[in-house]
């Protein structure tokens, strides 16, 4: 990490907005370079794109079997001989044939009692990234590149953190130089788990990155009114 004096000499008189733009471009370039071959296509765990497609088709469930079995939610509807329909999933840790309904209650269902089975697959993650992907999935479907999507938000988080720290400094809540603040932003971008999460795409990391971005946006908006 550069010393504070060297950073201050380079950026001490540079307007805050220009530094923000430089930060975004540097972060974007580094993220793209490290991601490299991943940026060529959607990741194999692009669950949010699948959720967006389901919404565009007017449904909550996927309407089909997912491409693999990694971290989806399966709900089974059983039609029983007594005319009842129960929804939920088998709870094998409680014993053979134990079925946990969506209301949280349990029932043992023997195979002889079942007339029909229906399986529906769902995305098991909160929906915000899928909402943001809607217009792009409308064009590219589930081939929409979630890796590039994640990288853009990750690079933008560096800008938001820079602006937030400046705002805290202006409000008297921080007593650090511009060089120290810039060092903190660089450490955040390239020296924390944020960096690892930024370059992979995939549902878990996309959720983390989008959450950090809007968390920083909230804090900036909060302190902008003080």
BAMIDO-333166 format. One record per residue (C-alpha): residue number from 1; x, y, z. Coordinates in steps of 0.25 Angstrom, whole numbers, plus 5000, padded with zeros to 4 digits. Layout:
BAMIDO-333166
NUM_X_Y_Z .
...
***
This chain:
BAMIDO-333166
1_5000_5000_5000 .
2_5005_5014_4997 .
3_5008_5023_5008 .
4_4998_5034_5011 .
5_5008_5045_5007 .
6_5010_5039_4993 .
7_4995_5037_4991 .
8_4992_5051_4996 .
9_5002_5057_4986 .
10_4996_5049_4974 .
11_4981_5052_4978 .
12_4982_5063_4988 .
13_4976_5074_4978 .
14_4968_5064_4969 .
15_4953_5067_4970 .
16_4945_5057_4978 .
17_4937_5053_4966 .
18_4949_5050_4957 .
19_4955_5041_4968 .
20_4942_5034_4969 .
21_4943_5032_4954 .
22_4957_5027_4954 .
23_4953_5017_4966 .
24_4942_5012_4958 .
25_4951_5010_4945 .
26_4962_5004_4953 .
27_4953_4994_4961 .
28_4946_4990_4948 .
29_4959_4987_4940 .
30_4965_4979_4952 .
31_4952_4971_4954 .
32_4951_4968_4939 .
33_4965_4964_4938 .
34_4964_4955_4950 .
35_4951_4949_4945 .
36_4956_4947_4931 .
37_4950_4934_4925 .
38_4938_4935_4934 .
39_4933_4948_4928 .
40_4930_4941_4915 .
41_4917_4935_4919 .
42_4907_4933_4931 .
43_4912_4925_4943 .
44_4906_4912_4945 .
45_4899_4917_4958 .
46_4891_4928_4952 .
47_4879_4926_4960 .
48_4875_4941_4960 .
49_4874_4940_4945 .
50_4865_4928_4946 .
51_4856_4935_4956 .
52_4855_4947_4947 .
53_4851_4938_4935 .
54_4840_4931_4944 .
55_4834_4945_4947 .
56_4834_4949_4933 .
57_4826_4936_4930 .
58_4816_4940_4940 .
59_4820_4930_4951 .
60_4827_4929_4964 .
61_4833_4915_4962 .
62_4843_4912_4951 .
63_4832_4904_4943 .
64_4843_4894_4939 .
65_4854_4885_4946 .
66_4866_4894_4949 .
67_4879_4891_4941 .
68_4886_4885_4954 .
69_4882_4882_4968 .
70_4891_4892_4975 .
71_4883_4901_4985 .
72_4869_4901_4979 .
73_4856_4899_4987 .
74_4847_4888_4984 .
75_4833_4887_4988 .
76_4825_4875_4986 .
77_4810_4874_4985 .
78_4803_4861_4989 .
79_4789_4857_4985 .
80_4784_4847_4995 .
81_4774_4836_4994 .
82_4765_4844_5004 .
83_4764_4856_4995 .
84_4774_4865_5002 .
85_4785_4872_4996 .
86_4798_4875_5004 .
87_4810_4883_5000 .
88_4824_4882_5006 .
89_4836_4873_5005 .
90_4840_4860_5011 .
91_4847_4861_5024 .
92_4856_4848_5024 .
93_4863_4851_5037 .
94_4850_4849_5045 .
95_4848_4836_5038 .
96_4843_4829_5026 .
97_4831_4835_5019 .
98_4831_4847_5029 .
99_4826_4860_5021 .
100_4827_4874_5026 .
101_4816_4883_5021 .
102_4818_4897_5017 .
103_4811_4901_5030 .
104_4822_4895_5038 .
105_4814_4883_5043 .
106_4818_4868_5040 .
107_4811_4856_5035 .
108_4815_4842_5032 .
109_4810_4838_5018 .
110_4811_4824_5013 .
111_4813_4822_4998 .
112_4800_4815_4997 .
113_4792_4827_5001 .
114_4798_4836_4990 .
115_4790_4837_4977 .
116_4798_4848_4970 .
117_4811_4855_4972 .
118_4815_4869_4967 .
119_4828_4876_4968 .
120_4831_4890_4967 .
121_4845_4897_4968 .
122_4847_4911_4973 .
123_4859_4920_4975 .
124_4863_4920_4990 .
125_4869_4934_4991 .
126_4863_4948_4994 .
127_4859_4954_4981 .
128_4866_4968_4979 .
129_4877_4964_4969 .
130_4866_4957_4961 .
131_4858_4970_4961 .
132_4870_4977_4955 .
133_4872_4967_4945 .
134_4858_4967_4939 .
135_4860_4976_4927 .
136_4873_4968_4923 .
137_4867_4955_4925 .
138_4856_4959_4916 .
139_4866_4961_4905 .
140_4876_4950_4908 .
141_4868_4940_4916 .
142_4876_4932_4926 .
143_4889_4934_4917 .
144_4890_4948_4923 .
145_4904_4949_4929 .
146_4903_4950_4944 .
147_4918_4951_4945 .
148_4918_4965_4938 .
149_4906_4969_4946 .
150_4913_4966_4959 .
151_4926_4973_4955 .
152_4919_4986_4951 .
153_4912_4986_4965 .
154_4925_4982_4972 .
155_4933_4993_4965 .
156_4922_5003_4968 .
157_4923_5000_4983 .
158_4937_5006_4983 .
159_4931_5019_4978 .
160_4920_5019_4989 .
161_4930_5016_5000 .
162_4939_5027_4995 .
163_4927_5037_4995 .
164_4922_5032_5009 .
165_4936_5034_5015 .
166_4937_5048_5010 .
167_4923_5051_5015 .
168_4927_5046_5029 .
169_4939_5054_5029 .
170_4932_5067_5025 .
171_4922_5064_5036 .
172_4933_5063_5046 .
173_4931_5048_5048 .
174_4945_5045_5043 .
175_4958_5052_5044 .
176_4966_5045_5033 .
177_4973_5051_5021 .
178_4968_5049_5007 .
179_4980_5040_5005 .
180_4976_5031_5017 .
181_4962_5030_5012 .
182_4966_5026_4999 .
183_4975_5015_5005 .
184_4963_5010_5012 .
185_4955_5009_4999 .
186_4966_5002_4992 .
187_4968_4992_5004 .
188_4953_4989_5004 .
189_4953_4987_4989 .
190_4965_4978_4988 .
191_4968_4973_5002 .
192_4955_4968_5007 .
193_4945_4957_5004 .
194_4938_4967_4995 .
195_4949_4965_4984 .
196_4947_4950_4984 .
197_4932_4951_4983 .
198_4933_4962_4972 .
199_4940_4953_4962 .
200_4932_4940_4962 .
201_4917_4944_4959 .
202_4909_4932_4964 .
203_4896_4934_4973 .
204_4903_4935_4987 .
205_4913_4945_4983 .
206_4904_4953_4974 .
207_4895_4954_4986 .
208_4906_4959_4995 .
209_4911_4969_4985 .
210_4898_4975_4983 .
211_4895_4976_4997 .
212_4908_4983_5000 .
213_4905_4993_4989 .
214_4891_4997_4994 .
215_4896_4997_5008 .
216_4906_5007_5005 .
217_4896_5015_4997 .
218_4887_5015_5009 .
219_4898_5020_5018 .
220_4902_5031_5008 .
221_4888_5036_5007 .
222_4886_5036_5022 .
223_4898_5044_5025 .
224_4896_5053_5013 .
225_4884_5059_5021 .
226_4892_5062_5033 .
***
